[in-house]
Amino acid sequence: MGTTWMARNARQGVVDSDCRLFDTPNMFVAGSSVFPCDGNDMPTMTIIALAHRIAEQVEREVAL
């Protein structure tokens, strides 16, 4: 957890606020690595919510 830092730019992190990798276009990270810390011993529901949010983002982009 917390190993794929979310940031505003590639100098400060690995993914943007949509969990899209800075260095690899159209690749998203949906897992606990984007969490800022490990605040829960069972992060499954948070990971599912994150994956759902990313899926909605991808769907909006594909529809354009």
CHARMM-style PDB file with segment names, atoms N, HN, CA, C and O in Angstrom:
ATOM      1  N   MET     1       0.828  -1.181   0.000  1.00  0.00      PROA
ATOM      2  CA  MET     1       0.000   0.000   0.000  1.00  0.00      PROA
ATOM      3  C   MET     1       0.874   1.246   0.000  1.00  0.00      PROA
ATOM      4  O   MET     1       1.913   1.304   0.657  1.00  0.00      PROA
ATOM      5  N   GLY     2       0.425   2.234  -0.750  1.00  0.00      PROA
ATOM      6  HN  GLY     2      -0.419   2.187  -1.284  1.00  0.00      PROA
ATOM      7  CA  GLY     2       1.112   3.506  -0.761  1.00  0.00      PROA
ATOM      8  C   GLY     2       2.391   3.557  -1.571  1.00  0.00      PROA
ATOM      9  O   GLY     2       3.202   4.463  -1.376  1.00  0.00      PROA
ATOM     10  N   THR     3       2.597   2.600  -2.484  1.00  0.00      PROA
ATOM     11  HN  THR     3       1.938   1.864  -2.642  1.00  0.00      PROA
ATOM     12  CA  THR     3       3.845   2.597  -3.256  1.00  0.00      PROA
ATOM     13  C   THR     3       3.717   3.259  -4.619  1.00  0.00      PROA
ATOM     14  O   THR     3       4.728   3.552  -5.259  1.00  0.00      PROA
ATOM     15  N   THR     4       2.487   3.502  -5.076  1.00  0.00      PROA
ATOM     16  HN  THR     4       1.666   3.264  -4.556  1.00  0.00      PROA
ATOM     17  CA  THR     4       2.258   4.180  -6.349  1.00  0.00      PROA
ATOM     18  C   THR     4       1.669   5.553  -6.027  1.00  0.00      PROA
ATOM     19  O   THR     4       0.450   5.728  -6.037  1.00  0.00      PROA
ATOM     20  N   TRP     5       2.515   6.499  -5.750  1.00  0.00      PROA
ATOM     21  HN  TRP     5       3.505   6.357  -5.742  1.00  0.00      PROA
ATOM     22  CA  TRP     5       2.068   7.809  -5.271  1.00  0.00      PROA
ATOM     23  C   TRP     5       1.200   8.527  -6.281  1.00  0.00      PROA
ATOM     24  O   TRP     5       1.491   8.535  -7.477  1.00  0.00      PROA
ATOM     25  N   MET     6       0.126   9.133  -5.785  1.00  0.00      PROA
ATOM     26  HN  MET     6      -0.110   9.126  -4.813  1.00  0.00      PROA
ATOM     27  CA  MET     6      -0.752   9.953  -6.596  1.00  0.00      PROA
ATOM     28  C   MET     6      -0.285  11.400  -6.448  1.00  0.00      PROA
ATOM     29  O   MET     6      -0.069  11.883  -5.336  1.00  0.00      PROA
ATOM     30  N   ALA     7      -0.131  12.088  -7.588  1.00  0.00      PROA
ATOM     31  HN  ALA     7      -0.306  11.696  -8.491  1.00  0.00      PROA
ATOM     32  CA  ALA     7       0.363  13.461  -7.552  1.00  0.00      PROA
ATOM     33  C   ALA     7      -0.154  14.244  -8.752  1.00  0.00      PROA
ATOM     34  O   ALA     7      -0.843  13.708  -9.620  1.00  0.00      PROA
ATOM     35  N   ARG     8       0.195  15.522  -8.778  1.00  0.00      PROA
ATOM     36  HN  ARG     8       0.755  15.958  -8.073  1.00  0.00      PROA
ATOM     37  CA  ARG     8      -0.218  16.386  -9.889  1.00  0.00      PROA
ATOM     38  C   ARG     8       0.693  16.262 -11.103  1.00  0.00      PROA
ATOM     39  O   ARG     8       0.296  16.598 -12.219  1.00  0.00      PROA
ATOM     40  N   ASN     9       1.914  15.781 -10.886  1.00  0.00      PROA
ATOM     41  HN  ASN     9       2.236  15.508  -9.979  1.00  0.00      PROA
ATOM     42  CA  ASN     9       2.838  15.647 -12.013  1.00  0.00      PROA
ATOM     43  C   ASN     9       3.771  14.458 -11.776  1.00  0.00      PROA
ATOM     44  O   ASN     9       3.848  13.914 -10.674  1.00  0.00      PROA
ATOM     45  N   ALA    10       4.474  14.075 -12.836  1.00  0.00      PROA
ATOM     46  HN  ALA    10       4.412  14.517 -13.731  1.00  0.00      PROA
ATOM     47  CA  ALA    10       5.333  12.887 -12.792  1.00  0.00      PROA
ATOM     48  C   ALA    10       6.553  13.069 -11.888  1.00  0.00      PROA
ATOM     49  O   ALA    10       7.131  12.081 -11.435  1.00  0.00      PROA
ATOM     50  N   ARG    11       6.944  14.287 -11.623  1.00  0.00      PROA
ATOM     51  HN  ARG    11       6.474  15.089 -11.991  1.00  0.00      PROA
ATOM     52  CA  ARG    11       8.089  14.516 -10.741  1.00  0.00      PROA
ATOM     53  C   ARG    11       7.761  14.177  -9.293  1.00  0.00      PROA
ATOM     54  O   ARG    11       8.655  13.842  -8.516  1.00  0.00      PROA
ATOM     55  N   GLN    12       6.482  14.262  -8.925  1.00  0.00      PROA
ATOM     56  HN  GLN    12       5.755  14.534  -9.557  1.00  0.00      PROA
ATOM     57  CA  GLN    12       6.087  14.043  -7.537  1.00  0.00      PROA
ATOM     58  C   GLN    12       5.413  12.697  -7.289  1.00  0.00      PROA
ATOM     59  O   GLN    12       5.285  12.275  -6.140  1.00  0.00      PROA
ATOM     60  N   GLY    13       4.984  12.022  -8.348  1.00  0.00      PROA
ATOM     61  HN  GLY    13       5.088  12.365  -9.282  1.00  0.00      PROA
ATOM     62  CA  GLY    13       4.271  10.765  -8.150  1.00  0.00      PROA
ATOM     63  C   GLY    13       4.260   9.897  -9.388  1.00  0.00      PROA
ATOM     64  O   GLY    13       4.947  10.173 -10.372  1.00  0.00      PROA
ATOM     65  N   VAL    14       3.467   8.841  -9.319  1.00  0.00      PROA
ATOM     66  HN  VAL    14       2.909   8.617  -8.520  1.00  0.00      PROA
ATOM     67  CA  VAL    14       3.409   7.850 -10.389  1.00  0.00      PROA
ATOM     68  C   VAL    14       2.104   7.929 -11.164  1.00  0.00      PROA
ATOM     69  O   VAL    14       2.087   7.709 -12.375  1.00  0.00      PROA
ATOM     70  N   VAL    15       0.995   8.245 -10.467  1.00  0.00      PROA
ATOM     71  HN  VAL    15       1.009   8.424  -9.483  1.00  0.00      PROA
ATOM     72  CA  VAL    15      -0.313   8.331 -11.114  1.00  0.00      PROA
ATOM     73  C   VAL    15      -0.937   9.692 -10.850  1.00  0.00      PROA
ATOM     74  O   VAL    15      -0.595  10.369  -9.880  1.00  0.00      PROA
ATOM     75  N   ASP    16      -1.876  10.091 -11.745  1.00  0.00      PROA
ATOM     76  HN  ASP    16      -2.153   9.540 -12.533  1.00  0.00      PROA
ATOM     77  CA  ASP    16      -2.607  11.335 -11.534  1.00  0.00      PROA
ATOM     78  C   ASP    16      -3.856  11.062 -10.698  1.00  0.00      PROA
ATOM     79  O   ASP    16      -4.030   9.953 -10.193  1.00  0.00      PROA
ATOM     80  N   SER    17      -4.716  12.049 -10.551  1.00  0.00      PROA
ATOM     81  HN  SER    17      -4.575  12.950 -10.961  1.00  0.00      PROA
ATOM     82  CA  SER    17      -5.901  11.897  -9.690  1.00  0.00      PROA
ATOM     83  C   SER    17      -6.925  10.906 -10.243  1.00  0.00      PROA
ATOM     84  O   SER    17      -7.835  10.493  -9.524  1.00  0.00      PROA
ATOM     85  N   ASP    18      -6.784  10.519 -11.512  1.00  0.00      PROA
ATOM     86  HN  ASP    18      -6.045  10.854 -12.096  1.00  0.00      PROA
ATOM     87  CA  ASP    18      -7.645   9.486 -12.108  1.00  0.00      PROA
ATOM     88  C   ASP    18      -6.985   8.119 -12.061  1.00  0.00      PROA
ATOM     89  O   ASP    18      -7.493   7.168 -12.655  1.00  0.00      PROA
ATOM     90  N   CYS    19      -5.862   8.005 -11.366  1.00  0.00      PROA
ATOM     91  HN  CYS    19      -5.449   8.778 -10.884  1.00  0.00      PROA
ATOM     92  CA  CYS    19      -5.084   6.761 -11.241  1.00  0.00      PROA
ATOM     93  C   CYS    19      -4.463   6.322 -12.560  1.00  0.00      PROA
ATOM     94  O   CYS    19      -4.158   5.144 -12.746  1.00  0.00      PROA
ATOM     95  N   ARG    20      -4.279   7.266 -13.472  1.00  0.00      PROA
ATOM     96  HN  ARG    20      -4.527   8.223 -13.321  1.00  0.00      PROA
ATOM     97  CA  ARG    20      -3.630   6.997 -14.764  1.00  0.00      PROA
ATOM     98  C   ARG    20      -2.128   7.182 -14.595  1.00  0.00      PROA
ATOM     99  O   ARG    20      -1.680   8.185 -14.039  1.00  0.00      PROA
ATOM    100  N   LEU    21      -1.358   6.219 -15.073  1.00  0.00      PROA
ATOM    101  HN  LEU    21      -1.723   5.405 -15.524  1.00  0.00      PROA
ATOM    102  CA  LEU    21       0.092   6.324 -14.986  1.00  0.00      PROA
ATOM    103  C   LEU    21       0.591   7.494 -15.833  1.00  0.00      PROA
ATOM    104  O   LEU    21       0.121   7.698 -16.952  1.00  0.00      PROA
ATOM    105  N   PHE    22       1.532   8.250 -15.306  1.00  0.00      PROA
ATOM    106  HN  PHE    22       1.914   8.084 -14.397  1.00  0.00      PROA
ATOM    107  CA  PHE    22       2.100   9.363 -16.058  1.00  0.00      PROA
ATOM    108  C   PHE    22       2.923   8.879 -17.245  1.00  0.00      PROA
ATOM    109  O   PHE    22       2.847   9.464 -18.325  1.00  0.00      PROA
ATOM    110  N   ASP    23       3.695   7.839 -17.065  1.00  0.00      PROA
ATOM    111  HN  ASP    23       3.757   7.364 -16.188  1.00  0.00      PROA
ATOM    112  CA  ASP    23       4.636   7.402 -18.095  1.00  0.00      PROA
ATOM    113  C   ASP    23       4.064   6.428 -19.118  1.00  0.00      PROA
ATOM    114  O   ASP    23       4.709   6.160 -20.133  1.00  0.00      PROA
ATOM    115  N   THR    24       2.860   5.890 -18.874  1.00  0.00      PROA
ATOM    116  HN  THR    24       2.337   6.107 -18.050  1.00  0.00      PROA
ATOM    117  CA  THR    24       2.265   4.930 -19.803  1.00  0.00      PROA
ATOM    118  C   THR    24       0.838   5.367 -20.123  1.00  0.00      PROA
ATOM    119  O   THR    24      -0.049   5.226 -19.280  1.00  0.00      PROA
ATOM    120  N   PRO    25       0.600   5.893 -21.317  1.00  0.00      PROA
ATOM    121  CA  PRO    25      -0.734   6.378 -21.665  1.00  0.00      PROA
ATOM    122  C   PRO    25      -1.781   5.260 -21.603  1.00  0.00      PROA
ATOM    123  O   PRO    25      -1.509   4.111 -21.953  1.00  0.00      PROA
ATOM    124  N   ASN    26      -2.959   5.622 -21.159  1.00  0.00      PROA
ATOM    125  HN  ASN    26      -3.179   6.555 -20.875  1.00  0.00      PROA
ATOM    126  CA  ASN    26      -4.112   4.718 -21.107  1.00  0.00      PROA
ATOM    127  C   ASN    26      -3.908   3.489 -20.228  1.00  0.00      PROA
ATOM    128  O   ASN    26      -4.508   2.442 -20.473  1.00  0.00      PROA
ATOM    129  N   MET    27      -3.071   3.611 -19.217  1.00  0.00      PROA
ATOM    130  HN  MET    27      -2.583   4.461 -19.018  1.00  0.00      PROA
ATOM    131  CA  MET    27      -2.914   2.531 -18.242  1.00  0.00      PROA
ATOM    132  C   MET    27      -3.253   3.085 -16.863  1.00  0.00      PROA
ATOM    133  O   MET    27      -2.733   4.117 -16.440  1.00  0.00      PROA
ATOM    134  N   PHE    28      -4.131   2.374 -16.182  1.00  0.00      PROA
ATOM    135  HN  PHE    28      -4.554   1.535 -16.526  1.00  0.00      PROA
ATOM    136  CA  PHE    28      -4.610   2.811 -14.876  1.00  0.00      PROA
ATOM    137  C   PHE    28      -4.199   1.803 -13.805  1.00  0.00      PROA
ATOM    138  O   PHE    28      -3.970   0.629 -14.097  1.00  0.00      PROA
ATOM    139  N   VAL    29      -4.111   2.274 -12.571  1.00  0.00      PROA
ATOM    140  HN  VAL    29      -4.298   3.228 -12.334  1.00  0.00      PROA
ATOM    141  CA  VAL    29      -3.798   1.412 -11.435  1.00  0.00      PROA
ATOM    142  C   VAL    29      -5.013   1.414 -10.509  1.00  0.00      PROA
ATOM    143  O   VAL    29      -5.390   2.453  -9.970  1.00  0.00      PROA
ATOM    144  N   ALA    30      -5.612   0.255 -10.334  1.00  0.00      PROA
ATOM    145  HN  ALA    30      -5.305  -0.590 -10.772  1.00  0.00      PROA
ATOM    146  CA  ALA    30      -6.772   0.125  -9.443  1.00  0.00      PROA
ATOM    147  C   ALA    30      -6.400  -0.845  -8.333  1.00  0.00      PROA
ATOM    148  O   ALA    30      -6.729  -2.030  -8.392  1.00  0.00      PROA
ATOM    149  N   GLY    31      -5.724  -0.342  -7.341  1.00  0.00      PROA
ATOM    150  HN  GLY    31      -5.456   0.620  -7.293  1.00  0.00      PROA
ATOM    151  CA  GLY    31      -5.303  -1.207  -6.248  1.00  0.00      PROA
ATOM    152  C   GLY    31      -4.871  -0.399  -5.049  1.00  0.00      PROA
ATOM    153  O   GLY    31      -4.881   0.832  -5.074  1.00  0.00      PROA
ATOM    154  N   SER    32      -4.501  -1.084  -4.023  1.00  0.00      PROA
ATOM    155  HN  SER    32      -4.493  -2.083  -4.002  1.00  0.00      PROA
ATOM    156  CA  SER    32      -4.154  -0.412  -2.777  1.00  0.00      PROA
ATOM    157  C   SER    32      -2.838   0.351  -2.858  1.00  0.00      PROA
ATOM    158  O   SER    32      -2.503   1.101  -1.941  1.00  0.00      PROA
ATOM    159  N   SER    33      -2.093   0.171  -3.933  1.00  0.00      PROA
ATOM    160  HN  SER    33      -2.365  -0.438  -4.678  1.00  0.00      PROA
ATOM    161  CA  SER    33      -0.822   0.896  -4.038  1.00  0.00      PROA
ATOM    162  C   SER    33      -1.020   2.399  -4.180  1.00  0.00      PROA
ATOM    163  O   SER    33      -0.097   3.159  -3.886  1.00  0.00      PROA
ATOM    164  N   VAL    34      -2.198   2.856  -4.622  1.00  0.00      PROA
ATOM    165  HN  VAL    34      -2.947   2.238  -4.861  1.00  0.00      PROA
ATOM    166  CA  VAL    34      -2.440   4.292  -4.735  1.00  0.00      PROA
ATOM    167  C   VAL    34      -2.981   4.896  -3.442  1.00  0.00      PROA
ATOM    168  O   VAL    34      -3.175   6.110  -3.362  1.00  0.00      PROA
ATOM    169  N   PHE    35      -3.226   4.066  -2.434  1.00  0.00      PROA
ATOM    170  HN  PHE    35      -3.069   3.081  -2.500  1.00  0.00      PROA
ATOM    171  CA  PHE    35      -3.681   4.582  -1.143  1.00  0.00      PROA
ATOM    172  C   PHE    35      -2.556   5.382  -0.497  1.00  0.00      PROA
ATOM    173  O   PHE    35      -1.390   5.002  -0.608  1.00  0.00      PROA
ATOM    174  N   PRO    36      -2.883   6.477   0.171  1.00  0.00      PROA
ATOM    175  CA  PRO    36      -1.835   7.255   0.825  1.00  0.00      PROA
ATOM    176  C   PRO    36      -1.243   6.547   2.041  1.00  0.00      PROA
ATOM    177  O   PRO    36      -0.099   6.800   2.419  1.00  0.00      PROA
ATOM    178  N   CYS    37      -2.018   5.670   2.641  1.00  0.00      PROA
ATOM    179  HN  CYS    37      -2.947   5.465   2.334  1.00  0.00      PROA
ATOM    180  CA  CYS    37      -1.530   4.908   3.799  1.00  0.00      PROA
ATOM    181  C   CYS    37      -2.404   3.667   3.966  1.00  0.00      PROA
ATOM    182  O   CYS    37      -3.421   3.531   3.287  1.00  0.00      PROA
ATOM    183  N   ASP    38      -2.023   2.781   4.846  1.00  0.00      PROA
ATOM    184  HN  ASP    38      -1.196   2.892   5.398  1.00  0.00      PROA
ATOM    185  CA  ASP    38      -2.814   1.577   5.073  1.00  0.00      PROA
ATOM    186  C   ASP    38      -3.678   1.767   6.318  1.00  0.00      PROA
ATOM    187  O   ASP    38      -3.298   1.361   7.417  1.00  0.00      PROA
ATOM    188  N   GLY    39      -4.832   2.381   6.135  1.00  0.00      PROA
ATOM    189  HN  GLY    39      -5.140   2.711   5.243  1.00  0.00      PROA
ATOM    190  CA  GLY    39      -5.692   2.693   7.253  1.00  0.00      PROA
ATOM    191  C   GLY    39      -6.706   1.622   7.583  1.00  0.00      PROA
ATOM    192  O   GLY    39      -7.525   1.808   8.483  1.00  0.00      PROA
ATOM    193  N   ASN    40      -6.672   0.505   6.879  1.00  0.00      PROA
ATOM    194  HN  ASN    40      -6.007   0.354   6.148  1.00  0.00      PROA
ATOM    195  CA  ASN    40      -7.680  -0.522   7.071  1.00  0.00      PROA
ATOM    196  C   ASN    40      -7.034  -1.887   6.847  1.00  0.00      PROA
ATOM    197  O   ASN    40      -6.189  -2.047   5.966  1.00  0.00      PROA
ATOM    198  N   ASP    41      -7.433  -2.854   7.642  1.00  0.00      PROA
ATOM    199  HN  ASP    41      -8.119  -2.725   8.358  1.00  0.00      PROA
ATOM    200  CA  ASP    41      -6.860  -4.187   7.456  1.00  0.00      PROA
ATOM    201  C   ASP    41      -7.563  -4.969   6.347  1.00  0.00      PROA
ATOM    202  O   ASP    41      -7.057  -6.002   5.910  1.00  0.00      PROA
ATOM    203  N   MET    42      -8.723  -4.492   5.884  1.00  0.00      PROA
ATOM    204  HN  MET    42      -9.134  -3.652   6.239  1.00  0.00      PROA
ATOM    205  CA  MET    42      -9.442  -5.159   4.797  1.00  0.00      PROA
ATOM    206  C   MET    42      -9.863  -4.099   3.768  1.00  0.00      PROA
ATOM    207  O   MET    42     -10.991  -3.610   3.824  1.00  0.00      PROA
ATOM    208  N   PRO    43      -8.988  -3.743   2.845  1.00  0.00      PROA
ATOM    209  CA  PRO    43      -9.258  -2.645   1.909  1.00  0.00      PROA
ATOM    210  C   PRO    43     -10.074  -3.041   0.675  1.00  0.00      PROA
ATOM    211  O   PRO    43     -10.172  -2.261  -0.272  1.00  0.00      PROA
ATOM    212  N   THR    44     -10.651  -4.221   0.674  1.00  0.00      PROA
ATOM    213  HN  THR    44     -10.572  -4.855   1.444  1.00  0.00      PROA
ATOM    214  CA  THR    44     -11.316  -4.734  -0.525  1.00  0.00      PROA
ATOM    215  C   THR    44     -12.407  -3.800  -1.051  1.00  0.00      PROA
ATOM    216  O   THR    44     -12.456  -3.538  -2.253  1.00  0.00      PROA
ATOM    217  N   MET    45     -13.270  -3.301  -0.192  1.00  0.00      PROA
ATOM    218  HN  MET    45     -13.230  -3.514   0.784  1.00  0.00      PROA
ATOM    219  CA  MET    45     -14.366  -2.429  -0.653  1.00  0.00      PROA
ATOM    220  C   MET    45     -13.826  -1.123  -1.225  1.00  0.00      PROA
ATOM    221  O   MET    45     -14.376  -0.605  -2.197  1.00  0.00      PROA
ATOM    222  N   THR    46     -12.778  -0.592  -0.650  1.00  0.00      PROA
ATOM    223  HN  THR    46     -12.332  -1.013   0.139  1.00  0.00      PROA
ATOM    224  CA  THR    46     -12.175   0.630  -1.183  1.00  0.00      PROA
ATOM    225  C   THR    46     -11.558   0.366  -2.548  1.00  0.00      PROA
ATOM    226  O   THR    46     -11.666   1.206  -3.441  1.00  0.00      PROA
ATOM    227  N   ILE    47     -10.925  -0.761  -2.726  1.00  0.00      PROA
ATOM    228  HN  ILE    47     -10.838  -1.444  -2.001  1.00  0.00      PROA
ATOM    229  CA  ILE    47     -10.348  -1.117  -4.026  1.00  0.00      PROA
ATOM    230  C   ILE    47     -11.449  -1.296  -5.060  1.00  0.00      PROA
ATOM    231  O   ILE    47     -11.293  -0.868  -6.203  1.00  0.00      PROA
ATOM    232  N   ILE    48     -12.549  -1.914  -4.684  1.00  0.00      PROA
ATOM    233  HN  ILE    48     -12.677  -2.261  -3.754  1.00  0.00      PROA
ATOM    234  CA  ILE    48     -13.675  -2.084  -5.610  1.00  0.00      PROA
ATOM    235  C   ILE    48     -14.246  -0.733  -6.020  1.00  0.00      PROA
ATOM    236  O   ILE    48     -14.543  -0.516  -7.194  1.00  0.00      PROA
ATOM    237  N   ALA    49     -14.400   0.177  -5.060  1.00  0.00      PROA
ATOM    238  HN  ALA    49     -14.159   0.000  -4.106  1.00  0.00      PROA
ATOM    239  CA  ALA    49     -14.904   1.516  -5.365  1.00  0.00      PROA
ATOM    240  C   ALA    49     -13.947   2.260  -6.292  1.00  0.00      PROA
ATOM    241  O   ALA    49     -14.381   2.946  -7.218  1.00  0.00      PROA
ATOM    242  N   LEU    50     -12.658   2.125  -6.046  1.00  0.00      PROA
ATOM    243  HN  LEU    50     -12.305   1.568  -5.294  1.00  0.00      PROA
ATOM    244  CA  LEU    50     -11.656   2.759  -6.891  1.00  0.00      PROA
ATOM    245  C   LEU    50     -11.715   2.189  -8.305  1.00  0.00      PROA
ATOM    246  O   LEU    50     -11.670   2.947  -9.273  1.00  0.00      PROA
ATOM    247  N   ALA    51     -11.813   0.885  -8.439  1.00  0.00      PROA
ATOM    248  HN  ALA    51     -11.849   0.269  -7.652  1.00  0.00      PROA
ATOM    249  CA  ALA    51     -11.895   0.247  -9.757  1.00  0.00      PROA
ATOM    250  C   ALA    51     -13.161   0.685 -10.495  1.00  0.00      PROA
ATOM    251  O   ALA    51     -13.136   0.892 -11.708  1.00  0.00      PROA
ATOM    252  N   HSD    52     -14.250   0.822  -9.770  1.00  0.00      PROA
ATOM    253  HN  HSD    52     -14.270   0.654  -8.784  1.00  0.00      PROA
ATOM    254  CA  HSD    52     -15.513   1.279 -10.369  1.00  0.00      PROA
ATOM    255  C   HSD    52     -15.367   2.715 -10.884  1.00  0.00      PROA
ATOM    256  O   HSD    52     -15.823   3.037 -11.981  1.00  0.00      PROA
ATOM    257  N   ARG    53     -14.738   3.557 -10.095  1.00  0.00      PROA
ATOM    258  HN  ARG    53     -14.367   3.296  -9.204  1.00  0.00      PROA
ATOM    259  CA  ARG    53     -14.512   4.951 -10.505  1.00  0.00      PROA
ATOM    260  C   ARG    53     -13.640   5.019 -11.755  1.00  0.00      PROA
ATOM    261  O   ARG    53     -13.916   5.801 -12.665  1.00  0.00      PROA
ATOM    262  N   ILE    54     -12.596   4.206 -11.799  1.00  0.00      PROA
ATOM    263  HN  ILE    54     -12.372   3.571 -11.059  1.00  0.00      PROA
ATOM    264  CA  ILE    54     -11.720   4.176 -12.972  1.00  0.00      PROA
ATOM    265  C   ILE    54     -12.478   3.663 -14.193  1.00  0.00      PROA
ATOM    266  O   ILE    54     -12.303   4.183 -15.295  1.00  0.00      PROA
ATOM    267  N   ALA    55     -13.313   2.653 -14.006  1.00  0.00      PROA
ATOM    268  HN  ALA    55     -13.455   2.230 -13.111  1.00  0.00      PROA
ATOM    269  CA  ALA    55     -14.105   2.107 -15.122  1.00  0.00      PROA
ATOM    270  C   ALA    55     -15.040   3.168 -15.688  1.00  0.00      PROA
ATOM    271  O   ALA    55     -15.204   3.257 -16.905  1.00  0.00      PROA
ATOM    272  N   GLU    56     -15.649   3.966 -14.834  1.00  0.00      PROA
ATOM    273  HN  GLU    56     -15.515   3.894 -13.845  1.00  0.00      PROA
ATOM    274  CA  GLU    56     -16.513   5.045 -15.308  1.00  0.00      PROA
ATOM    275  C   GLU    56     -15.702   6.079 -16.088  1.00  0.00      PROA
ATOM    276  O   GLU    56     -16.170   6.581 -17.110  1.00  0.00      PROA
ATOM    277  N   GLN    57     -14.508   6.400 -15.629  1.00  0.00      PROA
ATOM    278  HN  GLN    57     -14.128   5.992 -14.799  1.00  0.00      PROA
ATOM    279  CA  GLN    57     -13.641   7.345 -16.333  1.00  0.00      PROA
ATOM    280  C   GLN    57     -13.274   6.812 -17.714  1.00  0.00      PROA
ATOM    281  O   GLN    57     -13.337   7.550 -18.697  1.00  0.00      PROA
ATOM    282  N   VAL    58     -12.897   5.556 -17.799  1.00  0.00      PROA
ATOM    283  HN  VAL    58     -12.846   4.956 -17.001  1.00  0.00      PROA
ATOM    284  CA  VAL    58     -12.538   4.948 -19.085  1.00  0.00      PROA
ATOM    285  C   VAL    58     -13.757   4.929 -20.005  1.00  0.00      PROA
ATOM    286  O   VAL    58     -13.634   5.211 -21.197  1.00  0.00      PROA
ATOM    287  N   GLU    59     -14.909   4.607 -19.474  1.00  0.00      PROA
ATOM    288  HN  GLU    59     -15.009   4.378 -18.506  1.00  0.00      PROA
ATOM    289  CA  GLU    59     -16.131   4.586 -20.283  1.00  0.00      PROA
ATOM    290  C   GLU    59     -16.435   5.966 -20.868  1.00  0.00      PROA
ATOM    291  O   GLU    59     -16.816   6.078 -22.033  1.00  0.00      PROA
ATOM    292  N   ARG    60     -16.266   7.013 -20.062  1.00  0.00      PROA
ATOM    293  HN  ARG    60     -15.956   6.923 -19.116  1.00  0.00      PROA
ATOM    294  CA  ARG    60     -16.501   8.384 -20.568  1.00  0.00      PROA
ATOM    295  C   ARG    60     -15.513   8.716 -21.690  1.00  0.00      PROA
ATOM    296  O   ARG    60     -15.896   9.330 -22.686  1.00  0.00      PROA
ATOM    297  N   GLU    61     -14.270   8.322 -21.542  1.00  0.00      PROA
ATOM    298  HN  GLU    61     -13.959   7.823 -20.734  1.00  0.00      PROA
ATOM    299  CA  GLU    61     -13.260   8.625 -22.560  1.00  0.00      PROA
ATOM    300  C   GLU    61     -13.496   7.839 -23.847  1.00  0.00      PROA
ATOM    301  O   GLU    61     -13.271   8.360 -24.939  1.00  0.00      PROA
ATOM    302  N   VAL    62     -13.939   6.607 -23.729  1.00  0.00      PROA
ATOM    303  HN  VAL    62     -14.122   6.184 -22.842  1.00  0.00      PROA
ATOM    304  CA  VAL    62     -14.195   5.785 -24.909  1.00  0.00      PROA
ATOM    305  C   VAL    62     -15.407   6.313 -25.666  1.00  0.00      PROA
ATOM    306  O   VAL    62     -15.453   6.229 -26.894  1.00  0.00      PROA
ATOM    307  N   ALA    63     -16.387   6.854 -24.950  1.00  0.00      PROA
ATOM    308  HN  ALA    63     -16.349   6.923 -23.953  1.00  0.00      PROA
ATOM    309  CA  ALA    63     -17.606   7.361 -25.566  1.00  0.00      PROA
ATOM    310  C   ALA    63     -17.366   8.635 -26.366  1.00  0.00      PROA
ATOM    311  O   ALA    63     -18.201   9.008 -27.189  1.00  0.00      PROA
ATOM    312  N   LEU    64     -16.247   9.306 -26.141  1.00  0.00      PROA
ATOM    313  HN  LEU    64     -15.568   9.003 -25.472  1.00  0.00      PROA
ATOM    314  CA  LEU    64     -15.969  10.559 -26.860  1.00  0.00      PROA
ATOM    315  C   LEU    64     -15.644  10.337 -28.277  1.00  0.00      PROA
ATOM    316  OT1 LEU    64     -15.387  11.294 -29.009  1.00  0.00      PROA
TER     317      LEU     64
END
